[in-house]
Amino acid sequence: MKILPNRVVPLALMGLAVFGSALADVPQVSLTIKDQQFTPKQIQVPARTKVEIRVNNEDRFPAEFESSDMSREVVVPGNSTVSVYIGPLPPGRYNFFNDFNHAAQGWVVSTPQPSK
């Protein structure tokens, strides 16, 4: 099938609309890095659900959100915010840390949601 140029833009916009609406349904939690420590030290997320963690680094130095448990490793530049998507995770506790400062650690706790 040959896609004509005048059809590319509408197809791209349709894809963005579908992708954007899917992201709008993703729960969001916030995590702050200040004085090389995570706050809060523990965040709770719904089990079996994709979640966006907004990591805000208030320090001027880069930090890292890393988790072997969740297979994530993201550098967060100083004075900036990044999004890290996790899950869907089964119920449990998942460790994360700053690989640039191993004293900075925390937990993601994935909890089952009540039946509807």
C-alpha positions as CSV (number, residue, x, y, z in Angstrom):
1,M,0.0,0.0,0.0
2,K,1.3,3.4,-1.0
3,I,0.7,6.2,1.4
4,L,0.2,9.5,-0.3
5,P,1.8,12.6,1.2
6,N,-1.5,14.3,1.9
7,R,-2.5,11.3,4.1
8,V,0.7,11.2,6.2
9,V,-0.2,14.2,8.4
10,P,-3.8,13.0,9.3
11,L,-2.4,9.5,10.0
12,A,0.3,11.0,12.2
13,L,-2.2,13.1,14.1
14,M,-4.5,10.1,14.6
15,G,-1.5,8.2,16.1
16,L,-0.7,11.1,18.4
17,A,-4.3,11.3,19.6
18,V,-4.3,7.6,20.5
19,F,-0.9,7.7,22.1
20,G,-1.8,10.9,24.1
21,S,-5.0,9.5,25.4
22,A,-3.3,6.3,26.5
23,L,-0.7,8.4,28.5
24,A,-3.5,10.4,30.1
25,D,-4.7,7.3,31.8
26,V,-1.3,6.5,33.4
27,P,-1.3,7.3,37.1
28,Q,1.5,9.7,38.2
29,V,3.5,9.9,41.4
30,S,6.2,12.4,42.3
31,L,9.6,11.8,43.7
32,T,12.1,14.5,44.7
33,I,15.8,14.4,45.0
34,K,17.2,17.1,47.4
35,D,20.4,17.1,49.3
36,Q,21.2,13.9,47.5
37,Q,18.3,12.0,49.1
38,F,14.9,10.8,47.8
39,T,11.7,12.2,49.2
40,P,9.5,10.4,50.0
41,K,11.6,7.3,50.7
42,Q,8.6,5.1,49.8
43,I,6.0,5.5,47.1
44,Q,2.9,3.4,46.7
45,V,1.6,2.4,43.3
46,P,-1.3,0.3,42.2
47,A,-0.3,-3.3,41.3
48,R,-0.5,-4.5,37.7
49,T,-0.7,-0.9,36.5
50,K,1.7,1.2,34.4
51,V,2.8,4.2,36.4
52,E,4.7,7.4,35.6
53,I,7.2,8.5,38.3
54,R,8.1,12.2,37.9
55,V,11.6,12.5,39.4
56,N,12.4,16.1,40.2
57,N,16.1,16.7,41.0
58,E,16.4,19.9,43.0
59,D,20.1,19.6,43.4
60,R,22.5,21.2,41.0
61,F,24.4,17.9,40.5
62,P,23.1,15.0,38.4
63,A,21.5,12.0,40.1
64,E,20.3,8.7,39.0
65,F,17.1,6.8,39.5
66,E,18.2,3.2,39.3
67,S,16.4,-0.1,40.1
68,S,17.7,-3.6,39.5
69,D,14.3,-4.8,40.7
70,M,12.4,-2.8,38.1
71,S,15.1,-2.8,35.4
72,R,15.3,1.0,35.2
73,E,18.3,3.3,35.0
74,V,17.7,7.0,34.3
75,V,20.1,10.0,34.8
76,V,18.3,13.0,36.2
77,P,20.3,16.2,35.4
78,G,20.6,18.8,38.1
79,N,17.7,21.2,38.5
80,S,15.5,19.2,36.2
81,T,12.6,16.7,36.1
82,V,12.4,13.4,34.1
83,S,9.6,10.8,33.8
84,V,10.3,7.2,34.5
85,Y,7.6,4.6,33.6
86,I,7.4,1.5,35.6
87,G,5.1,-1.5,35.7
88,P,2.8,-3.1,35.5
89,L,4.3,-4.6,38.6
90,P,2.9,-7.6,40.7
91,P,2.3,-6.8,44.4
92,G,5.6,-6.3,46.3
93,R,8.4,-4.0,47.3
94,Y,10.9,-2.8,44.8
95,N,14.2,-1.0,45.7
96,F,15.5,2.0,43.9
97,F,18.7,4.0,44.5
98,N,21.0,6.8,43.2
99,D,24.0,5.1,41.7
100,F,26.0,8.3,42.2
101,N,25.2,8.2,45.9
102,H,24.4,4.7,47.2
103,A,23.2,6.1,50.5
104,A,20.2,7.5,48.7
105,Q,17.7,4.7,48.5
106,G,13.9,4.2,48.5
107,W,11.1,1.7,47.8
108,V,8.2,1.4,45.4
109,V,5.4,-0.6,47.0
110,S,3.0,-2.1,44.6
111,T,-0.3,-2.9,46.3
112,P,-3.4,-4.7,45.0
113,Q,-6.4,-2.6,44.3
114,P,-9.8,-3.4,45.9
115,S,-12.3,-5.3,43.6
116,K,-14.9,-3.1,42.0
